[in-house]
């Protein structure tokens, strides 16, 4: 069973969590992403491309652009409780969750808020999410989103004028991410202006 689709279907039929990719697929992907760009083979990129077509961000991108992203991608391993970045940190990469899950947290003590409307918007989103998860809506840190398999994040900070992270991201279980550097992300043809 060498095909990525078969491996993912096998995982859905297993008793493991249905939102995580199978161990053999993840192992192969980690091995590819750990290798130098020059050591990756055509078969490696075909394997990665099959996975990428399952990621919503990549679905509408033509294969040449997807491959441009994949050539610059790296893997990131996070342990449960490990912080990927903090609010206000430089936004230098874009991420996709391959396995595991992470919380997006807004710590109001670290947020630079420019208007009352912006503050109200942040508080309302945080309170709604916190109440749905039976957390206290009266604290300075709020979980505003839970990222799961094939969710992408990190683009807001890179596209912002000050290029700073707009939230803190923390792994709530062991997680594996696909990372694309800012230069490669912004260089992709979909962000270039047409002349």
Backbone as CSV, one residue per row, in Angstrom:
resi,resn,N_x,N_y,N_z,CA_x,CA_y,CA_z,C_x,C_y,C_z
1,UNK,0.848,-1.174,0.000,0.000,0.000,0.000,0.893,1.236,0.000
2,UNK,1.254,1.758,-1.170,2.171,2.886,-1.276,1.467,4.209,-1.508
3,UNK,0.230,4.162,-1.872,-0.475,5.380,-2.221,-0.932,6.136,-0.977
4,UNK,-0.738,7.445,-0.976,-1.115,8.281,0.168,-2.608,8.173,0.456
5,UNK,-3.441,8.163,-0.596,-4.885,8.071,-0.384,-5.256,6.788,0.347
6,UNK,-4.617,5.674,-0.035,-4.878,4.411,0.649,-4.446,4.474,2.103
7,UNK,-3.291,5.095,2.351,-2.813,5.214,3.728,-3.767,6.061,4.561
8,UNK,-4.291,7.134,3.980,-5.218,7.986,4.729,-6.547,7.276,4.959
9,UNK,-7.034,6.532,3.943,-8.271,5.772,4.119,-8.093,4.705,5.187
10,UNK,-6.929,4.028,5.177,-6.633,3.016,6.184,-6.703,3.637,7.573
11,UNK,-6.160,4.824,7.704,-6.181,5.501,8.998,-7.613,5.799,9.448
12,UNK,-8.480,6.195,8.528,-9.864,6.491,8.888,-10.595,5.243,9.359
13,UNK,-10.187,4.080,8.867,-10.819,2.832,9.271,-10.233,2.268,10.558
14,UNK,-9.085,2.778,10.978,-8.454,2.320,12.217,-9.214,2.842,13.421
15,UNK,-8.851,2.327,14.581,-9.460,2.808,15.822,-8.752,4.047,16.332
16,UNK,-7.673,4.466,15.667,-6.975,5.698,16.038,-7.876,6.886,15.757
17,UNK,-7.441,8.059,16.223,-8.188,9.278,15.931,-8.316,9.451,14.425
18,UNK,-9.517,9.723,13.984,-9.769,9.853,12.548,-9.197,11.133,11.962
19,UNK,-8.827,12.094,12.813,-8.325,13.358,12.279,-6.805,13.408,12.224
20,UNK,-6.150,12.282,12.378,-4.702,12.232,12.313,-4.291,11.311,11.169
21,UNK,-3.162,11.584,10.518,-2.738,10.737,9.414,-2.027,9.513,9.961
22,UNK,-1.969,8.455,9.158,-1.397,7.196,9.624,0.083,7.343,9.942
23,UNK,0.559,6.457,10.798,1.950,6.498,11.238,2.942,6.361,10.100
24,UNK,2.666,5.459,9.147,3.620,5.257,8.051,3.682,6.476,7.124
25,UNK,2.543,7.121,6.888,2.530,8.334,6.067,3.283,9.451,6.772
26,UNK,3.017,9.626,8.055,3.686,10.662,8.835,5.186,10.402,8.907
27,UNK,5.570,9.146,9.111,6.994,8.799,9.187,7.705,9.150,7.876
28,UNK,7.092,8.786,6.755,7.713,9.086,5.459,7.797,10.596,5.239
29,UNK,6.739,11.319,5.577,6.738,12.772,5.398,7.817,13.424,6.257
30,UNK,7.957,12.984,7.512,8.998,13.529,8.390,10.385,13.282,7.806
31,UNK,10.583,12.100,7.261,11.880,11.753,6.667,12.182,12.662,5.467
32,UNK,11.185,12.894,4.635,11.366,13.762,3.464,11.667,15.195,3.900
33,UNK,10.881,15.713,4.842,11.049,17.104,5.271,12.345,17.333,6.035
34,UNK,12.896,16.283,6.628,14.173,16.408,7.336,15.347,16.425,6.362
35,UNK,15.129,15.905,5.159,16.197,15.833,4.160,16.442,17.199,3.522
36,UNK,17.648,17.387,3.064,17.995,18.592,2.317,17.146,18.663,1.052
37,UNK,16.862,19.870,0.604,16.108,20.059,-0.636,16.789,19.317,-1.784
38,UNK,18.105,19.291,-1.774,18.865,18.643,-2.843,18.810,17.126,-2.757
39,UNK,18.482,16.582,-1.588,18.410,15.132,-1.413,17.016,14.584,-1.722
40,UNK,16.036,15.454,-1.845,14.675,15.007,-2.130,14.558,14.578,-3.587
41,UNK,13.790,13.514,-3.797,13.627,12.965,-5.144,12.291,13.404,-5.749
42,UNK,12.135,13.105,-7.020,10.870,13.388,-7.697,9.733,12.629,-7.011
43,UNK,9.996,11.383,-6.617,8.982,10.581,-5.911,8.606,11.218,-4.571
44,UNK,9.587,11.824,-3.898,9.306,12.521,-2.636,8.335,13.674,-2.864
45,UNK,8.590,14.459,-3.910,7.715,15.598,-4.197,6.328,15.145,-4.656
46,UNK,6.249,14.032,-5.379,4.941,13.499,-5.776,4.152,13.073,-4.540
47,UNK,4.834,12.424,-3.592,4.215,12.007,-2.331,3.712,13.228,-1.559
48,UNK,4.570,14.240,-1.439,4.190,15.464,-0.731,3.034,16.173,-1.439
49,UNK,3.038,16.159,-2.767,1.987,16.825,-3.529,0.636,16.149,-3.304
50,UNK,0.626,14.816,-3.196,-0.634,14.116,-2.922,-1.196,14.524,-1.568
51,UNK,-0.325,14.685,-0.590,-0.776,15.138,0.728,-1.267,16.583,0.633
52,UNK,-0.519,17.412,-0.083,-0.861,18.839,-0.192,-2.238,19.056,-0.810
53,UNK,-2.651,18.188,-1.720,-3.970,18.359,-2.340,-5.110,18.098,-1.355
54,UNK,-4.800,17.545,-0.180,-5.807,17.353,0.872,-5.904,18.559,1.792
55,UNK,-4.976,19.500,1.648,-4.948,20.686,2.501,-5.759,21.780,1.809
56,UNK,-6.791,22.304,2.481,-7.657,23.301,1.827,-6.903,24.450,1.156
57,UNK,-5.852,24.962,1.778,-5.108,26.074,1.190,-4.555,25.719,-0.188
58,UNK,-4.129,24.468,-0.377,-3.497,24.037,-1.623,-4.488,23.597,-2.698
59,UNK,-5.738,23.358,-2.343,-6.683,22.746,-3.280,-6.857,23.518,-4.579
60,UNK,-6.846,24.832,-4.519,-7.071,25.641,-5.718,-5.784,26.157,-6.351
61,UNK,-4.661,25.686,-5.873,-3.371,26.128,-6.408,-2.878,25.088,-7.411
62,UNK,-2.452,25.554,-8.559,-1.942,24.656,-9.592,-0.668,23.957,-9.108
63,UNK,-0.396,22.786,-9.673,0.737,21.979,-9.230,2.079,22.718,-9.251
64,UNK,2.414,23.505,-10.272,3.714,24.198,-10.235,3.878,25.107,-9.012
65,UNK,2.800,25.798,-8.630,2.864,26.660,-7.447,2.943,25.834,-6.168
66,UNK,2.180,24.724,-6.121,2.261,23.833,-4.952,3.680,23.322,-4.784
67,UNK,4.284,22.904,-5.881,5.652,22.376,-5.807,6.636,23.452,-5.365
68,UNK,6.390,24.694,-5.757,7.244,25.797,-5.309,7.197,25.887,-3.782
69,UNK,5.994,25.794,-3.223,5.855,25.782,-1.762,6.567,24.577,-1.154
70,UNK,6.315,23.411,-1.709,6.845,22.176,-1.130,8.366,22.128,-1.165
71,UNK,8.975,22.723,-2.177,10.441,22.741,-2.249,11.060,23.515,-1.090
72,UNK,10.337,24.488,-0.583,10.886,25.306,0.504,10.369,24.883,1.878
73,UNK,9.607,23.814,1.936,8.986,23.422,3.206,9.933,22.627,4.100
74,UNK,9.673,22.741,5.385,10.417,22.018,6.422,9.408,21.484,7.426
75,UNK,9.824,20.508,8.207,8.975,19.962,9.253,9.292,20.581,10.600
76,UNK,8.284,20.701,11.445,8.448,21.214,12.806,7.736,20.247,13.748
77,UNK,8.462,19.771,14.744,7.894,18.879,15.750,7.699,19.653,17.045
78,UNK,6.510,19.555,17.611,6.208,20.209,18.888,5.712,19.167,19.882
79,UNK,6.169,19.279,21.117,5.676,18.426,22.192,4.468,19.089,22.839
80,UNK,3.660,18.289,23.499,2.492,18.814,24.209,2.925,19.928,25.157
81,UNK,2.235,21.076,25.073,2.530,22.213,25.935,3.595,23.159,25.403
82,UNK,4.256,22.786,24.317,5.313,23.627,23.749,4.704,24.780,22.946
83,UNK,5.286,25.960,23.099,4.827,27.152,22.383,5.583,27.282,21.071
84,UNK,4.853,27.449,19.972,5.473,27.642,18.665,5.956,29.081,18.526
85,UNK,5.098,30.043,18.853,5.481,31.457,18.862,4.521,32.223,19.761
86,UNK,4.954,33.422,20.161,4.156,34.296,21.021,3.613,35.476,20.223
87,UNK,2.535,36.038,20.720,1.971,37.242,20.121,3.053,38.332,20.122
88,UNK,3.191,39.028,19.001,4.192,40.084,18.879,5.522,39.620,18.313
89,UNK,5.775,38.293,18.292,7.015,37.782,17.693,7.021,38.103,16.200
90,UNK,8.202,38.168,15.583,8.254,38.393,14.133,7.545,37.260,13.383
91,UNK,6.753,37.608,12.403,6.042,36.617,11.591,6.946,36.210,10.441
92,UNK,7.591,35.060,10.574,8.585,34.643,9.590,8.217,33.372,8.839
93,UNK,7.084,32.747,9.176,6.713,31.483,8.534,5.205,31.286,8.515
94,UNK,4.797,30.413,7.610,3.412,29.991,7.443,3.388,28.511,7.790
95,UNK,2.327,28.010,8.414,2.300,26.628,8.897,1.030,25.898,8.480
96,UNK,1.157,24.557,8.377,0.038,23.639,8.178,0.165,22.563,9.232
97,UNK,-0.940,22.193,9.850,-0.925,21.115,10.835,-1.032,19.793,10.075
98,UNK,-0.024,18.957,10.218,-0.033,17.632,9.598,-0.620,16.612,10.568
99,UNK,-0.232,16.696,11.837,-0.820,15.833,12.864,-0.813,16.571,14.191
100,UNK,-1.720,16.169,15.083,-1.814,16.803,16.384,-2.787,17.966,16.366
101,UNK,-2.731,18.782,17.409,-3.595,19.959,17.490,-2.946,21.022,18.367
102,UNK,-3.321,22.265,18.091,-2.732,23.415,18.778,-3.827,24.415,19.116
103,UNK,-3.610,25.178,20.176,-4.526,26.257,20.525,-3.936,27.591,20.107
104,UNK,-4.796,28.454,19.572,-4.427,29.832,19.277,-4.924,30.649,20.467
105,UNK,-3.992,31.307,21.148,-4.297,31.999,22.396,-4.005,33.487,22.244
106,UNK,-4.931,34.307,22.710,-4.692,35.747,22.762,-4.535,36.122,24.226
107,UNK,-3.365,36.629,24.555,-3.066,37.101,25.909,-3.239,38.611,25.894
108,UNK,-4.314,39.069,26.499,-4.645,40.496,26.442,-3.591,41.377,27.094
109,UNK,-2.759,40.800,27.959,-1.705,41.607,28.581,-0.571,41.904,27.604
110,UNK,-0.528,41.177,26.456,0.538,41.383,25.478,0.038,41.974,24.161
111,UNK,-1.257,42.227,24.057,-1.841,42.706,22.806,-1.733,44.224,22.700
112,UNK,-1.325,44.695,21.530,-1.355,46.132,21.231,-2.681,46.404,20.533
113,UNK,-3.558,47.092,21.226,-4.886,47.361,20.687,-4.970,48.837,20.309
114,UNK,-5.424,49.078,19.081,-5.430,50.436,18.541,-6.768,51.152,18.670
115,UNK,-7.847,50.383,18.933,-9.154,51.029,19.055,-10.058,50.211,19.969
116,UNK,-11.090,50.853,20.473,-12.054,50.155,21.322,-12.772,49.074,20.516
117,UNK,-13.046,49.349,19.262,-13.721,48.365,18.407,-12.866,47.105,18.263
118,UNK,-11.572,47.289,18.072,-10.661,46.147,17.960,-10.657,45.339,19.260
119,UNK,-10.623,46.022,20.403,-10.669,45.353,21.700,-11.979,44.584,21.859
120,UNK,-13.097,45.219,21.538,-14.399,44.555,21.650,-14.467,43.313,20.769
121,UNK,-13.949,43.412,19.551,-13.943,42.275,18.633,-13.142,41.111,19.217
122,UNK,-11.952,41.389,19.720,-11.107,40.348,20.312,-11.799,39.727,21.523
123,UNK,-12.330,40.561,22.406,-12.994,40.051,23.611,-14.218,39.212,23.278
124,UNK,-15.025,39.649,22.330,-16.224,38.895,21.962,-15.879,37.535,21.378
125,UNK,-14.899,37.482,20.466,-14.488,36.193,19.903,-13.953,35.284,20.992
126,UNK,-13.138,35.836,21.875,-12.534,35.044,22.939,-13.583,34.542,23.924
127,UNK,-14.521,35.392,24.308,-15.553,34.983,25.265,-16.458,33.912,24.676
128,UNK,-16.846,34.072,23.423,-17.698,33.073,22.779,-16.990,31.726,22.768
129,UNK,-15.743,31.685,22.314,-14.997,30.430,22.262,-14.813,29.863,23.661
130,UNK,-14.435,30.712,24.624,-14.203,30.259,25.992,-15.476,29.708,26.617
131,UNK,-16.614,30.347,26.375,-17.883,29.864,26.926,-18.279,28.531,26.298
132,UNK,-18.054,28.386,25.001,-18.364,27.119,24.341,-17.518,25.982,24.903
133,UNK,-16.308,26.298,25.333,-15.414,25.285,25.894,-15.470,25.248,27.416
134,UNK,-16.473,25.905,27.983,-16.706,25.930,29.425,-15.511,26.466,30.203
135,UNK,-14.827,27.439,29.620,-13.740,28.130,30.306,-14.299,29.428,30.873
136,UNK,-13.628,29.986,31.838,-14.070,31.256,32.407,-13.824,32.382,31.407
137,UNK,-14.847,33.197,31.129,-14.642,34.326,30.220,-13.973,35.516,30.907
138,UNK,-13.562,35.356,32.168,-12.979,36.460,32.925,-11.509,36.192,33.231
139,UNK,-10.684,36.237,32.224,-9.247,36.064,32.414,-8.523,36.900,31.367
140,UNK,-7.193,36.933,31.420,-6.455,37.750,30.456,-6.022,36.957,29.234
141,UNK,-6.073,35.636,29.285,-5.708,34.807,28.136,-6.925,34.027,27.663
142,UNK,-7.167,34.083,26.362,-8.307,33.389,25.791,-7.856,32.497,24.645
143,UNK,-8.421,31.288,24.589,-8.228,30.419,23.433,-9.271,30.853,22.415
144,UNK,-8.809,31.286,21.246,-9.744,31.777,20.231,-9.966,30.782,19.098
145,UNK,-9.128,29.748,19.038,-9.277,28.759,17.969,-8.463,27.529,18.313
146,UNK,-8.955,26.374,17.876,-8.183,25.139,17.992,-7.827,24.694,16.578
147,UNK,-6.541,24.533,16.316,-6.055,24.122,14.997,-5.905,22.607,14.973
148,UNK,-6.409,21.981,13.931,-6.323,20.524,13.783,-5.724,20.181,12.420
149,UNK,-5.706,18.908,12.121,-5.092,18.401,10.895,-5.515,19.212,9.664
150,UNK,-4.512,19.632,8.902,-4.638,20.360,7.639,-5.149,21.792,7.789
151,UNK,-5.259,22.285,9.017,-5.522,23.712,9.200,-4.230,24.463,8.907
152,UNK,-4.354,25.639,8.336,-3.179,26.470,8.077,-3.278,27.730,8.925
153,UNK,-2.120,28.288,9.252,-2.099,29.498,10.072,-0.760,30.200,9.916
154,UNK,-0.717,31.438,10.361,0.513,32.218,10.314,0.537,33.263,9.229
155,UNK,-0.436,33.227,8.333,-0.450,34.174,7.222,-0.843,35.581,7.652
156,UNK,-1.700,35.702,8.653,-2.159,37.035,9.079,-0.990,37.910,9.515
157,UNK,-0.094,37.354,10.292,1.061,38.124,10.752,1.995,38.504,9.621
158,UNK,2.171,37.597,8.654,3.087,37.886,7.542,2.523,38.927,6.590
159,UNK,1.213,39.001,6.508,0.592,39.966,5.602,0.297,41.295,6.288
160,UNK,0.454,41.329,7.607,0.226,42.567,8.366,1.367,43.551,8.116
161,UNK,1.078,44.847,8.190,2.113,45.858,7.928,3.341,45.737,8.834
162,UNK,3.142,45.379,10.114,4.289,45.284,11.024,4.902,43.886,11.070
163,UNK,4.342,42.930,10.327,4.838,41.550,10.261,5.071,40.935,11.638
164,UNK,4.090,41.089,12.506,4.184,40.515,13.848,3.068,39.494,14.044
165,UNK,3.327,38.511,14.892,2.328,37.499,15.205,1.158,38.142,15.930
166,UNK,-0.046,37.730,15.563,-1.251,38.305,16.145,-1.814,37.466,17.286
167,UNK,-1.186,36.324,17.579,-1.623,35.452,18.670,-0.466,34.543,19.063
168,UNK,-0.649,33.825,20.161,0.307,32.820,20.615,-0.248,31.462,20.214
169,UNK,0.616,30.542,19.769,0.176,29.207,19.380,0.905,28.181,20.242
170,UNK,0.107,27.298,20.888,0.637,26.303,21.819,0.105,24.923,21.441
171,UNK,0.980,23.918,21.414,0.568,22.539,21.125,-0.201,21.979,22.316
172,UNK,-1.379,21.414,22.060,-2.136,20.786,23.143,-1.949,19.273,23.140
173,UNK,-1.186,18.796,22.180,-0.735,17.410,22.125,0.493,17.391,21.220
174,UNK,1.217,16.292,21.200,2.360,16.197,20.302,1.870,16.475,18.884
175,UNK,2.579,17.348,18.179,2.111,17.805,16.867,3.259,17.873,15.871
176,UNK,2.905,17.750,14.590,3.881,17.879,13.517,3.320,18.853,12.489
177,UNK,4.140,19.840,12.121,3.708,20.914,11.229,4.584,20.986,9.991
178,UNK,4.007,21.478,8.924,4.747,21.820,7.716,4.976,23.322,7.780
179,UNK,6.231,23.739,7.641,6.590,25.157,7.760,7.094,25.683,6.420
180,UNK,6.593,26.854,6.026,7.053,27.512,4.808,7.521,28.909,5.192
181,UNK,8.767,29.211,4.853,9.363,30.505,5.206,8.630,31.653,4.510
182,UNK,8.679,32.809,5.125,7.973,33.997,4.637,8.330,34.331,3.189
183,UNK,9.616,34.312,2.860,10.042,34.685,1.505,9.413,33.767,0.462
184,UNK,9.416,32.461,0.727,8.834,31.505,-0.217,7.320,31.673,-0.287
185,UNK,6.698,31.911,0.858,5.251,32.102,0.913,4.833,33.311,0.079
186,UNK,5.522,34.431,0.274,5.161,35.657,-0.438,5.598,35.636,-1.900
187,UNK,6.594,34.809,-2.223,7.095,34.733,-3.588,6.205,33.888,-4.493
188,UNK,5.342,33.090,-3.888,4.475,32.235,-4.695,3.647,33.101,-5.640
189,UNK,3.398,32.595,-6.798,2.744,33.355,-7.851,1.363,33.895,-7.468
190,UNK,0.648,33.233,-6.563,-0.701,33.701,-6.230,-0.689,35.035,-5.505
191,UNK,0.475,35.446,-4.944,0.550,36.733,-4.254,1.182,37.821,-5.114
192,UNK,1.678,37.464,-6.278,2.287,38.462,-7.150,1.200,39.247,-7.864
193,UNK,1.456,40.510,-8.089,0.491,41.309,-8.848,0.673,41.008,-10.326
194,UNK,-0.441,40.926,-11.013,-0.387,40.631,-12.448,-0.138,41.914,-13.215
195,UNK,0.766,41.836,-14.197,1.079,43.022,-14.997,0.529,42.885,-16.393
